[in-house]
Amino acid sequence: MEGLSAILTVKSKGGAMKLKPIALIVSAVAMAACGGVQSRVKNGAVQNTIDQRPDRRAYVEAIGIGASDPSLPTETQRKALARDAAIVKAQYELLSMVKGVELEGGVTVDRALETDSILKARVLETIRGAEILRSEFTSDNGCVVTLRLPKQRLEKLMGVRFQ
């Protein structure tokens, strides 16, 4: 290898493509700058203070914290149950956020869901389909899950614009 002036070769269907290390570094920094999911577990425990800002640019995020019955026979069972509980809690948090959105005329999504069963089914389906960004386990087999929904999907579904 010739230090920083080395060129990496990546083979592809159309032949070989040469990449300079500086281009790789720039793209790695750009991807890192897009931000990642914030860790909410440190040293095996849930942090004392959790940043729960739901508005993350193009997404709405929610976290859920779940626990399981410590008497379950295996660690896998305890972790699976804790993760399931955390997902359900995060989905509940997302639903609560969506229900609070105000529609035209001052009506909230919560009120609209009471009268429109089709909208209700779509909203629930969308929330169940939220992306699981991170599942973190604690040393006592608890779990913290971060979910996110694209605002654009919600806007299209409800015919509104988020601010």
Order of alpha helices (4+ residues) and beta strands (2+ residues): beta-beta-alpha-beta-beta-beta-beta-alpha-alpha-alpha-beta-beta-alpha
